[in-house]
């Protein structure tokens, strides 16, 4: 994407979180403003609201108020850090933090490094995450009375 003046970007490489849960978090926060996205992730961290799992839901139990869901704690913590980072990037660019909306959220598989231990070796989970926020003017500001 081109670097617009009303957008801020954060790209995280090789974050040690599950790619499947990252994809589901991306679909949950896309199109929301930063306050709504943080509220969703804090509710998942406190196990008040489950994250709806739409794509990777084979043999997954139902949660109250939805079909299949989970509580991805580690991925939620990582995404809260990324939201803080993209907010700081936007503030550094001179954007109004209250009008930021997540327009692009993407999670890809990262490199699979080997983790050696007592039981031989295992592949570590790594994910590349990209978040783009855009400053949208609220509708109340555009209307003049």
WOURMO-V799278 format. One record per residue. N is the residue number from 1. SS is DSSP state (hx for helix, st for strand, lp for the rest). OMEGA is omega in radians with two decimals (999 if undefined). Layout:
N,SS,OMEGA  N,SS,OMEGA
//
This chain:
1,lp,3.13  2,lp,-3.06  3,lp,3.12  4,lp,-3.13  5,lp,-3.11  6,lp,3.10  7,st,3.03  8,st,-3.00  9,st,2.91  10,st,3.08  11,st,3.13  12,st,-3.12  13,st,3.06  14,st,3.05  15,st,-3.05  16,lp,3.11  17,lp,-3.11  18,lp,3.11  19,hx,-3.13  20,hx,3.13  21,hx,3.11  22,hx,3.10  23,hx,-3.14  24,hx,3.09  25,hx,3.11  26,hx,3.13  27,hx,3.14  28,hx,-3.06  29,hx,-3.11  30,lp,-3.14  31,lp,-3.14  32,lp,3.01  33,st,-3.02  34,hx,-3.14  35,hx,3.12  36,hx,-3.14  37,hx,3.10  38,hx,-3.14  39,hx,3.11  40,hx,-3.09  41,hx,3.08  42,hx,3.09  43,hx,3.08  44,hx,3.12  45,hx,-3.14  46,lp,3.13  47,lp,3.05  48,lp,-3.13  49,lp,3.13  50,lp,3.06  51,st,3.14  52,st,3.14  53,lp,-3.05  54,lp,-3.00  55,lp,-3.06  56,lp,-2.99  57,lp,3.10  58,lp,3.13  59,lp,-3.11  60,lp,-3.07  61,lp,3.10  62,st,3.08  63,lp,-3.11  64,lp,3.08  65,lp,-3.14  66,lp,3.09  67,lp,-3.11  68,st,-3.12  69,st,3.12  70,st,3.10  71,lp,-3.13  72,lp,-3.02  73,hx,-3.07  74,hx,3.14  75,hx,3.12  76,hx,3.10  77,hx,3.14  78,hx,-3.14  79,hx,3.05  80,hx,3.07  81,hx,3.12  82,hx,3.09  83,hx,3.06  84,hx,-3.12  85,hx,-3.13  86,hx,3.07  87,hx,3.09  88,hx,3.10  89,hx,3.13  90,hx,3.12  91,hx,3.11  92,hx,3.11  93,hx,3.13  94,lp,3.13  95,lp,3.08  96,lp,-3.03  97,hx,-3.10  98,hx,-3.08  99,hx,-3.08  100,st,3.09  101,st,3.12  102,st,-3.11  103,st,-3.12  104,st,3.08  105,st,-3.04  106,st,3.09  107,st,3.13  108,st,3.06  109,st,3.08  110,lp,3.14  111,lp,-3.13  112,lp,3.13  113,lp,3.12  114,st,3.08  115,st,-3.10  116,st,-3.13  117,st,-3.08  118,lp,-3.08  119,lp,3.13  120,st,-3.11  121,st,3.12  122,st,3.12  123,st,3.12  124,lp,3.05  125,lp,3.06  126,lp,-3.07  127,st,2.98  128,st,-3.10  129,st,3.10  130,st,3.10  131,st,3.07  132,st,3.07  133,st,-3.12  134,st,3.12  135,st,3.09  136,lp,3.11  137,lp,3.13  138,lp,-3.03  139,hx,-3.14  140,hx,3.13  141,hx,-3.08  142,hx,-3.09  143,lp,3.12  144,lp,3.14  145,lp,999
//
